Amino acid sequence: MHEGNLADVKRSGGRLDVPEGREGNNHYCCFCRRGFSESLRQTPDERDDLSLVTPADIVGHR
């Protein structure tokens, strides 16, 4: 997965309906079986609204 995919996810998140009176803060979770590009892996260090998840994160490292 690369940064272009993240841009697609963010664009889709902008179309979510936010209940009246609530602030629309999104947290993005990206799941990828094969892993993430180097630049995308560095992105969560710069942002607090993004989580990158691989199968090893779900089932534990073996």
PDB file of N, CA, C and O in Angstrom:
ATOM      1  N   MET A   1       0.848  -1.166   0.000  1.00  0.00           N
ATOM      2  CA  MET A   1       0.000   0.000   0.000  1.00  0.00           C
ATOM      3  C   MET A   1       0.894   1.229   0.000  1.00  0.00           C
ATOM      4  O   MET A   1       1.955   1.236   0.623  1.00  0.00           O
ATOM      5  N   HIS A   2       0.465   2.251  -0.691  1.00  0.00           N
ATOM      6  CA  HIS A   2       1.283   3.462  -0.778  1.00  0.00           C
ATOM      7  C   HIS A   2       0.439   4.697  -0.489  1.00  0.00           C
ATOM      8  O   HIS A   2      -0.759   4.588  -0.232  1.00  0.00           O
ATOM      9  N   GLU A   3       1.057   5.859  -0.530  1.00  0.00           N
ATOM     10  CA  GLU A   3       0.395   7.110  -0.147  1.00  0.00           C
ATOM     11  C   GLU A   3      -0.830   7.423  -0.994  1.00  0.00           C
ATOM     12  O   GLU A   3      -1.769   8.048  -0.502  1.00  0.00           O
ATOM     13  N   GLY A   4      -0.843   7.005  -2.250  1.00  0.00           N
ATOM     14  CA  GLY A   4      -2.009   7.233  -3.102  1.00  0.00           C
ATOM     15  C   GLY A   4      -3.248   6.551  -2.552  1.00  0.00           C
ATOM     16  O   GLY A   4      -4.352   7.089  -2.636  1.00  0.00           O
ATOM     17  N   ASN A   5      -3.060   5.354  -1.982  1.00  0.00           N
ATOM     18  CA  ASN A   5      -4.182   4.654  -1.364  1.00  0.00           C
ATOM     19  C   ASN A   5      -4.705   5.421  -0.158  1.00  0.00           C
ATOM     20  O   ASN A   5      -5.916   5.488   0.057  1.00  0.00           O
ATOM     21  N   LEU A   6      -3.813   5.995   0.623  1.00  0.00           N
ATOM     22  CA  LEU A   6      -4.228   6.781   1.783  1.00  0.00           C
ATOM     23  C   LEU A   6      -5.041   7.989   1.333  1.00  0.00           C
ATOM     24  O   LEU A   6      -6.031   8.338   1.977  1.00  0.00           O
ATOM     25  N   ALA A   7      -4.645   8.623   0.256  1.00  0.00           N
ATOM     26  CA  ALA A   7      -5.403   9.763  -0.267  1.00  0.00           C
ATOM     27  C   ALA A   7      -6.815   9.337  -0.648  1.00  0.00           C
ATOM     28  O   ALA A   7      -7.767  10.084  -0.421  1.00  0.00           O
ATOM     29  N   ASP A   8      -6.962   8.144  -1.225  1.00  0.00           N
ATOM     30  CA  ASP A   8      -8.294   7.623  -1.571  1.00  0.00           C
ATOM     31  C   ASP A   8      -9.143   7.420  -0.322  1.00  0.00           C
ATOM     32  O   ASP A   8     -10.326   7.761  -0.309  1.00  0.00           O
ATOM     33  N   VAL A   9      -8.544   6.868   0.725  1.00  0.00           N
ATOM     34  CA  VAL A   9      -9.265   6.628   1.981  1.00  0.00           C
ATOM     35  C   VAL A   9      -9.700   7.957   2.593  1.00  0.00           C
ATOM     36  O   VAL A   9     -10.836   8.082   3.052  1.00  0.00           O
ATOM     37  N   LYS A  10      -8.813   8.948   2.605  1.00  0.00           N
ATOM     38  CA  LYS A  10      -9.144  10.254   3.166  1.00  0.00           C
ATOM     39  C   LYS A  10     -10.273  10.915   2.386  1.00  0.00           C
ATOM     40  O   LYS A  10     -11.153  11.540   2.978  1.00  0.00           O
ATOM     41  N   ARG A  11     -10.254  10.785   1.076  1.00  0.00           N
ATOM     42  CA  ARG A  11     -11.305  11.356   0.242  1.00  0.00           C
ATOM     43  C   ARG A  11     -12.656  10.717   0.587  1.00  0.00           C
ATOM     44  O   ARG A  11     -13.670  11.407   0.686  1.00  0.00           O
ATOM     45  N   SER A  12     -12.654   9.406   0.766  1.00  0.00           N
ATOM     46  CA  SER A  12     -13.885   8.698   1.123  1.00  0.00           C
ATOM     47  C   SER A  12     -14.368   9.116   2.510  1.00  0.00           C
ATOM     48  O   SER A  12     -15.571   9.265   2.729  1.00  0.00           O
ATOM     49  N   GLY A  13     -13.454   9.303   3.432  1.00  0.00           N
ATOM     50  CA  GLY A  13     -13.818   9.717   4.786  1.00  0.00           C
ATOM     51  C   GLY A  13     -14.470  11.083   4.819  1.00  0.00           C
ATOM     52  O   GLY A  13     -15.277  11.364   5.705  1.00  0.00           O
ATOM     53  N   GLY A  14     -14.135  11.926   3.876  1.00  0.00           N
ATOM     54  CA  GLY A  14     -14.733  13.251   3.799  1.00  0.00           C
ATOM     55  C   GLY A  14     -16.199  13.219   3.434  1.00  0.00           C
ATOM     56  O   GLY A  14     -16.903  14.212   3.613  1.00  0.00           O
ATOM     57  N   ARG A  15     -16.671  12.096   2.926  1.00  0.00           N
ATOM     58  CA  ARG A  15     -18.078  11.964   2.538  1.00  0.00           C
ATOM     59  C   ARG A  15     -18.942  11.384   3.649  1.00  0.00           C
ATOM     60  O   ARG A  15     -20.146  11.208   3.461  1.00  0.00           O
ATOM     61  N   LEU A  16     -18.347  11.080   4.809  1.00  0.00           N
ATOM     62  CA  LEU A  16     -19.118  10.518   5.912  1.00  0.00           C
ATOM     63  C   LEU A  16     -20.027  11.578   6.520  1.00  0.00           C
ATOM     64  O   LEU A  16     -19.655  12.746   6.633  1.00  0.00           O
ATOM     65  N   ASP A  17     -21.210  11.156   6.904  1.00  0.00           N
ATOM     66  CA  ASP A  17     -22.132  12.060   7.593  1.00  0.00           C
ATOM     67  C   ASP A  17     -21.752  12.139   9.066  1.00  0.00           C
ATOM     68  O   ASP A  17     -21.625  11.119   9.743  1.00  0.00           O
ATOM     69  N   VAL A  18     -21.573  13.348   9.544  1.00  0.00           N
ATOM     70  CA  VAL A  18     -21.252  13.575  10.950  1.00  0.00           C
ATOM     71  C   VAL A  18     -22.526  14.062  11.623  1.00  0.00           C
ATOM     72  O   VAL A  18     -23.154  15.004  11.140  1.00  0.00           O
ATOM     73  N   PRO A  19     -22.924  13.431  12.744  1.00  0.00           N
ATOM     74  CA  PRO A  19     -24.138  13.867  13.441  1.00  0.00           C
ATOM     75  C   PRO A  19     -24.064  15.346  13.796  1.00  0.00           C
ATOM     76  O   PRO A  19     -22.997  15.864  14.125  1.00  0.00           O
ATOM     77  N   GLU A  20     -25.203  16.015  13.727  1.00  0.00           N
ATOM     78  CA  GLU A  20     -25.271  17.436  14.024  1.00  0.00           C
ATOM     79  C   GLU A  20     -24.761  17.709  15.435  1.00  0.00           C
ATOM     80  O   GLU A  20     -25.100  16.993  16.377  1.00  0.00           O
ATOM     81  N   GLY A  21     -23.953  18.739  15.569  1.00  0.00           N
ATOM     82  CA  GLY A  21     -23.411  19.104  16.867  1.00  0.00           C
ATOM     83  C   GLY A  21     -22.144  18.375  17.249  1.00  0.00           C
ATOM     84  O   GLY A  21     -21.592  18.619  18.322  1.00  0.00           O
ATOM     85  N   ARG A  22     -21.671  17.483  16.394  1.00  0.00           N
ATOM     86  CA  ARG A  22     -20.437  16.743  16.689  1.00  0.00           C
ATOM     87  C   ARG A  22     -19.370  17.154  15.697  1.00  0.00           C
ATOM     88  O   ARG A  22     -19.648  17.399  14.523  1.00  0.00           O
ATOM     89  N   GLU A  23     -18.171  17.222  16.179  1.00  0.00           N
ATOM     90  CA  GLU A  23     -17.043  17.552  15.317  1.00  0.00           C
ATOM     91  C   GLU A  23     -16.651  16.316  14.518  1.00  0.00           C
ATOM     92  O   GLU A  23     -16.677  15.203  15.044  1.00  0.00           O
ATOM     93  N   GLY A  24     -16.294  16.500  13.274  1.00  0.00           N
ATOM     94  CA  GLY A  24     -15.933  15.373  12.418  1.00  0.00           C
ATOM     95  C   GLY A  24     -14.455  15.065  12.431  1.00  0.00           C
ATOM     96  O   GLY A  24     -13.734  15.456  11.513  1.00  0.00           O
ATOM     97  N   ASN A  25     -13.988  14.371  13.452  1.00  0.00           N
ATOM     98  CA  ASN A  25     -12.591  13.938  13.517  1.00  0.00           C
ATOM     99  C   ASN A  25     -12.509  12.489  13.078  1.00  0.00           C
ATOM    100  O   ASN A  25     -13.089  11.612  13.719  1.00  0.00           O
ATOM    101  N   ASN A  26     -11.806  12.231  12.009  1.00  0.00           N
ATOM    102  CA  ASN A  26     -11.653  10.868  11.505  1.00  0.00           C
ATOM    103  C   ASN A  26     -10.343  10.269  11.974  1.00  0.00           C
ATOM    104  O   ASN A  26      -9.339  10.969  12.109  1.00  0.00           O
ATOM    105  N   HIS A  27     -10.359   8.981  12.218  1.00  0.00           N
ATOM    106  CA  HIS A  27      -9.138   8.214  12.447  1.00  0.00           C
ATOM    107  C   HIS A  27      -9.107   7.148  11.365  1.00  0.00           C
ATOM    108  O   HIS A  27     -10.051   6.371  11.230  1.00  0.00           O
ATOM    109  N   TYR A  28      -8.046   7.107  10.607  1.00  0.00           N
ATOM    110  CA  TYR A  28      -7.932   6.201   9.477  1.00  0.00           C
ATOM    111  C   TYR A  28      -7.147   4.955   9.876  1.00  0.00           C
ATOM    112  O   TYR A  28      -6.058   5.050  10.444  1.00  0.00           O
ATOM    113  N   CYS A  29      -7.707   3.796   9.575  1.00  0.00           N
ATOM    114  CA  CYS A  29      -7.033   2.517   9.804  1.00  0.00           C
ATOM    115  C   CYS A  29      -6.857   1.849   8.453  1.00  0.00           C
ATOM    116  O   CYS A  29      -7.835   1.551   7.768  1.00  0.00           O
ATOM    117  N   CYS A  30      -5.633   1.620   8.079  1.00  0.00           N
ATOM    118  CA  CYS A  30      -5.330   0.977   6.804  1.00  0.00           C
ATOM    119  C   CYS A  30      -4.811  -0.425   7.079  1.00  0.00           C
ATOM    120  O   CYS A  30      -3.888  -0.615   7.872  1.00  0.00           O
ATOM    121  N   PHE A  31      -5.410  -1.400   6.419  1.00  0.00           N
ATOM    122  CA  PHE A  31      -5.029  -2.798   6.572  1.00  0.00           C
ATOM    123  C   PHE A  31      -4.396  -3.254   5.262  1.00  0.00           C
ATOM    124  O   PHE A  31      -4.928  -2.988   4.184  1.00  0.00           O
ATOM    125  N   CYS A  32      -3.267  -3.938   5.356  1.00  0.00           N
ATOM    126  CA  CYS A  32      -2.601  -4.420   4.155  1.00  0.00           C
ATOM    127  C   CYS A  32      -1.885  -5.736   4.447  1.00  0.00           C
ATOM    128  O   CYS A  32      -1.101  -5.841   5.390  1.00  0.00           O
ATOM    129  N   ARG A  33      -2.167  -6.708   3.638  1.00  0.00           N
ATOM    130  CA  ARG A  33      -1.567  -8.036   3.812  1.00  0.00           C
ATOM    131  C   ARG A  33      -0.081  -8.026   3.487  1.00  0.00           C
ATOM    132  O   ARG A  33       0.704  -8.696   4.159  1.00  0.00           O
ATOM    133  N   ARG A  34       0.312  -7.281   2.476  1.00  0.00           N
ATOM    134  CA  ARG A  34       1.701  -7.311   2.001  1.00  0.00           C
ATOM    135  C   ARG A  34       2.603  -6.272   2.649  1.00  0.00           C
ATOM    136  O   ARG A  34       3.821  -6.321   2.477  1.00  0.00           O
ATOM    137  N   GLY A  35       2.035  -5.352   3.375  1.00  0.00           N
ATOM    138  CA  GLY A  35       2.842  -4.316   3.995  1.00  0.00           C
ATOM    139  C   GLY A  35       2.647  -2.968   3.326  1.00  0.00           C
ATOM    140  O   GLY A  35       1.836  -2.819   2.411  1.00  0.00           O
ATOM    141  N   PHE A  36       3.399  -1.998   3.793  1.00  0.00           N
ATOM    142  CA  PHE A  36       3.232  -0.619   3.374  1.00  0.00           C
ATOM    143  C   PHE A  36       4.536  -0.076   2.818  1.00  0.00           C
ATOM    144  O   PHE A  36       5.617  -0.547   3.172  1.00  0.00           O
ATOM    145  N   SER A  37       4.427   0.926   1.940  1.00  0.00           N
ATOM    146  CA  SER A  37       5.626   1.548   1.391  1.00  0.00           C
ATOM    147  C   SER A  37       6.400   2.216   2.528  1.00  0.00           C
ATOM    148  O   SER A  37       5.831   2.526   3.575  1.00  0.00           O
ATOM    149  N   GLU A  38       7.674   2.431   2.321  1.00  0.00           N
ATOM    150  CA  GLU A  38       8.530   3.050   3.340  1.00  0.00           C
ATOM    151  C   GLU A  38       7.986   4.418   3.742  1.00  0.00           C
ATOM    152  O   GLU A  38       7.919   4.727   4.931  1.00  0.00           O
ATOM    153  N   SER A  39       7.600   5.236   2.775  1.00  0.00           N
ATOM    154  CA  SER A  39       7.111   6.576   3.104  1.00  0.00           C
ATOM    155  C   SER A  39       5.799   6.516   3.887  1.00  0.00           C
ATOM    156  O   SER A  39       5.578   7.330   4.784  1.00  0.00           O
ATOM    157  N   LEU A  40       4.931   5.562   3.557  1.00  0.00           N
ATOM    158  CA  LEU A  40       3.675   5.438   4.294  1.00  0.00           C
ATOM    159  C   LEU A  40       3.923   4.916   5.712  1.00  0.00           C
ATOM    160  O   LEU A  40       3.219   5.313   6.641  1.00  0.00           O
ATOM    161  N   ARG A  41       4.905   4.041   5.893  1.00  0.00           N
ATOM    162  CA  ARG A  41       5.228   3.541   7.237  1.00  0.00           C
ATOM    163  C   ARG A  41       5.706   4.664   8.154  1.00  0.00           C
ATOM    164  O   ARG A  41       5.540   4.579   9.371  1.00  0.00           O
ATOM    165  N   GLN A  42       6.286   5.696   7.594  1.00  0.00           N
ATOM    166  CA  GLN A  42       6.762   6.816   8.405  1.00  0.00           C
ATOM    167  C   GLN A  42       5.638   7.797   8.737  1.00  0.00           C
ATOM    168  O   GLN A  42       5.770   8.593   9.667  1.00  0.00           O
ATOM    169  N   THR A  43       4.555   7.752   8.002  1.00  0.00           N
ATOM    170  CA  THR A  43       3.458   8.706   8.169  1.00  0.00           C
ATOM    171  C   THR A  43       2.828   8.676   9.556  1.00  0.00           C
ATOM    172  O   THR A  43       2.589   9.751  10.104  1.00  0.00           O
ATOM    173  N   PRO A  44       2.537   7.509  10.176  1.00  0.00           N
ATOM    174  CA  PRO A  44       1.923   7.537  11.512  1.00  0.00           C
ATOM    175  C   PRO A  44       2.777   8.239  12.567  1.00  0.00           C
ATOM    176  O   PRO A  44       2.248   8.712  13.573  1.00  0.00           O
ATOM    177  N   ASP A  45       4.087   8.311  12.348  1.00  0.00           N
ATOM    178  CA  ASP A  45       4.948   9.035  13.282  1.00  0.00           C
ATOM    179  C   ASP A  45       4.661  10.535  13.237  1.00  0.00           C
ATOM    180  O   ASP A  45       4.916  11.254  14.202  1.00  0.00           O
ATOM    181  N   GLU A  46       4.127  10.997  12.105  1.00  0.00           N
ATOM    182  CA  GLU A  46       3.860  12.414  11.905  1.00  0.00           C
ATOM    183  C   GLU A  46       2.401  12.771  12.175  1.00  0.00           C
ATOM    184  O   GLU A  46       2.066  13.953  12.266  1.00  0.00           O
ATOM    185  N   ARG A  47       1.528  11.776  12.304  1.00  0.00           N
ATOM    186  CA  ARG A  47       0.096  12.020  12.455  1.00  0.00           C
ATOM    187  C   ARG A  47      -0.465  11.165  13.578  1.00  0.00           C
ATOM    188  O   ARG A  47       0.025  10.064  13.828  1.00  0.00           O
ATOM    189  N   ASP A  48      -1.477  11.658  14.247  1.00  0.00           N
ATOM    190  CA  ASP A  48      -2.118  10.865  15.288  1.00  0.00           C
ATOM    191  C   ASP A  48      -3.481  10.330  14.845  1.00  0.00           C
ATOM    192  O   ASP A  48      -4.223   9.774  15.653  1.00  0.00           O
ATOM    193  N   ASP A  49      -3.807  10.498  13.564  1.00  0.00           N
ATOM    194  CA  ASP A  49      -5.106  10.048  13.053  1.00  0.00           C
ATOM    195  C   ASP A  49      -4.975   8.881  12.071  1.00  0.00           C
ATOM    196  O   ASP A  49      -5.870   8.655  11.257  1.00  0.00           O
ATOM    197  N   LEU A  50      -3.864   8.140  12.141  1.00  0.00           N
ATOM    198  CA  LEU A  50      -3.629   7.061  11.193  1.00  0.00           C
ATOM    199  C   LEU A  50      -3.017   5.854  11.895  1.00  0.00           C
ATOM    200  O   LEU A  50      -2.059   5.979  12.657  1.00  0.00           O
ATOM    201  N   SER A  51      -3.587   4.688  11.624  1.00  0.00           N
ATOM    202  CA  SER A  51      -3.032   3.419  12.109  1.00  0.00           C
ATOM    203  C   SER A  51      -2.823   2.505  10.904  1.00  0.00           C
ATOM    204  O   SER A  51      -3.713   2.362  10.066  1.00  0.00           O
ATOM    205  N   LEU A  52      -1.659   1.895  10.821  1.00  0.00           N
ATOM    206  CA  LEU A  52      -1.356   0.935   9.770  1.00  0.00           C
ATOM    207  C   LEU A  52      -1.331  -0.451  10.397  1.00  0.00           C
ATOM    208  O   LEU A  52      -0.639  -0.669  11.391  1.00  0.00           O
ATOM    209  N   VAL A  53      -2.079  -1.390   9.826  1.00  0.00           N
ATOM    210  CA  VAL A  53      -2.238  -2.703  10.429  1.00  0.00           C
ATOM    211  C   VAL A  53      -1.899  -3.790   9.417  1.00  0.00           C
ATOM    212  O   VAL A  53      -2.388  -3.776   8.287  1.00  0.00           O
ATOM    213  N   THR A  54      -1.052  -4.736   9.836  1.00  0.00           N
ATOM    214  CA  THR A  54      -0.698  -5.895   9.018  1.00  0.00           C
ATOM    215  C   THR A  54      -1.244  -7.157   9.714  1.00  0.00           C
ATOM    216  O   THR A  54      -1.640  -7.088  10.878  1.00  0.00           O
ATOM    217  N   PRO A  55      -1.268  -8.287   9.029  1.00  0.00           N
ATOM    218  CA  PRO A  55      -1.714  -9.519   9.689  1.00  0.00           C
ATOM    219  C   PRO A  55      -0.928  -9.832  10.959  1.00  0.00           C
ATOM    220  O   PRO A  55      -1.493 -10.333  11.932  1.00  0.00           O
ATOM    221  N   ALA A  56       0.366  -9.541  10.955  1.00  0.00           N
ATOM    222  CA  ALA A  56       1.179  -9.805  12.158  1.00  0.00           C
ATOM    223  C   ALA A  56       0.705  -8.971  13.349  1.00  0.00           C
ATOM    224  O   ALA A  56       0.818  -9.408  14.494  1.00  0.00           O
ATOM    225  N   ASP A  57       0.176  -7.776  13.087  1.00  0.00           N
ATOM    226  CA  ASP A  57      -0.351  -6.950  14.171  1.00  0.00           C
ATOM    227  C   ASP A  57      -1.614  -7.557  14.765  1.00  0.00           C
ATOM    228  O   ASP A  57      -1.899  -7.368  15.947  1.00  0.00           O
ATOM    229  N   ILE A  58      -2.362  -8.279  13.960  1.00  0.00           N
ATOM    230  CA  ILE A  58      -3.626  -8.844  14.411  1.00  0.00           C
ATOM    231  C   ILE A  58      -3.414 -10.174  15.148  1.00  0.00           C
ATOM    232  O   ILE A  58      -3.988 -10.393  16.215  1.00  0.00           O
ATOM    233  N   VAL A  59      -2.604 -11.043  14.586  1.00  0.00           N
ATOM    234  CA  VAL A  59      -2.428 -12.371  15.174  1.00  0.00           C
ATOM    235  C   VAL A  59      -1.176 -12.484  16.031  1.00  0.00           C
ATOM    236  O   VAL A  59      -0.951 -13.518  16.661  1.00  0.00           O
ATOM    237  N   GLY A  60      -0.370 -11.449  16.062  1.00  0.00           N
ATOM    238  CA  GLY A  60       0.865 -11.485  16.850  1.00  0.00           C
ATOM    239  C   GLY A  60       2.049 -11.904  15.996  1.00  0.00           C
ATOM    240  O   GLY A  60       1.898 -12.601  14.992  1.00  0.00           O
ATOM    241  N   HIS A  61       3.196 -11.480  16.402  1.00  0.00           N
ATOM    242  CA  HIS A  61       4.432 -11.798  15.681  1.00  0.00           C
ATOM    243  C   HIS A  61       4.847 -13.228  16.009  1.00  0.00           C
ATOM    244  O   HIS A  61       4.802 -13.655  17.162  1.00  0.00           O
ATOM    245  N   ARG A  62       5.244 -13.943  14.996  1.00  0.00           N
ATOM    246  CA  ARG A  62       5.669 -15.351  15.194  1.00  0.00           C
ATOM    247  C   ARG A  62       7.059 -15.552  14.702  1.00  0.00           C
ATOM    248  O   ARG A  62       7.587 -16.661  14.782  1.00  0.00           O
TER     249      ARG A  62
END
